[in-house]
Amino acid sequence: MKIAQKAKMKRMFNEAGIQVNINALNMLDDQLDRLVHRWVQNTKDGNVRRLTPELLWIALGKFIQNP
């Protein structure tokens, strides 16, 4: 599944003076896909039906909420 805009990712690397090829971009996109799936599963496991900024810590897997 395509998660990221590869042109935007490539531009960000280029602005930092880093060359990146399409294979590396595809691998980064795959990692983003896995990360988003983990966020979805964390949210589902946390029994959250509507994700709000106040509940974002659940999606991110930070189960010890900071006051």
C-alpha positions as CSV (number, residue, x, y, z in Angstrom):
1,M,0.0,0.0,0.0
2,K,1.3,3.4,-0.9
3,I,1.4,5.6,2.3
4,A,3.7,8.5,1.5
5,Q,4.1,10.9,-1.3
6,K,7.5,9.8,-2.6
7,A,8.2,13.1,-4.3
8,K,7.7,14.9,-1.0
9,M,10.0,12.4,0.8
10,K,12.6,12.7,-1.9
11,R,12.5,16.5,-1.7
12,M,13.0,16.4,2.0
13,F,16.1,14.3,1.7
14,N,17.4,16.4,-1.2
15,E,16.9,19.6,0.9
16,A,19.1,18.0,3.5
17,G,21.8,17.2,0.9
18,I,21.0,13.5,0.8
19,Q,20.5,11.6,-2.5
20,V,17.9,8.8,-2.2
21,N,16.9,6.3,-4.9
22,I,13.5,4.8,-5.7
23,N,14.3,1.5,-3.9
24,A,15.2,3.3,-0.7
25,L,12.0,5.4,-1.0
26,N,10.0,2.2,-1.5
27,M,11.6,0.7,1.6
28,L,10.8,3.8,3.6
29,D,7.2,3.7,2.4
30,D,7.0,0.1,3.5
31,Q,8.2,1.0,7.0
32,L,5.6,3.8,7.2
33,D,3.0,1.3,6.2
34,R,4.0,-1.0,9.0
35,L,4.1,1.9,11.5
36,V,0.6,3.1,10.5
37,H,-0.7,-0.5,10.9
38,R,0.8,-0.7,14.4
39,W,-0.9,2.6,15.3
40,V,-4.2,1.2,14.0
41,Q,-3.8,-2.0,16.0
42,N,-2.8,-0.1,19.1
43,T,-5.9,2.1,18.8
44,K,-8.1,-1.0,18.2
45,D,-6.5,-2.8,21.2
46,G,-7.1,0.3,23.3
47,N,-10.8,0.0,22.5
48,V,-10.8,3.5,21.0
49,R,-13.6,4.1,18.4
50,R,-12.7,7.8,17.6
51,L,-9.1,8.9,17.8
52,T,-8.7,12.4,19.1
53,P,-5.7,14.4,20.1
54,E,-6.3,13.6,23.7
55,L,-6.2,9.8,22.9
56,L,-3.3,9.9,20.5
57,W,-1.0,8.4,23.1
58,I,-2.9,5.2,22.7
59,A,-2.3,5.0,19.0
60,L,1.4,5.8,19.5
61,G,1.8,3.0,22.0
62,K,2.6,5.2,25.0
63,F,0.4,3.5,27.5
64,I,1.8,5.5,30.4
65,Q,0.1,8.8,29.9
66,N,2.1,11.8,30.9
67,P,0.1,14.4,33.0
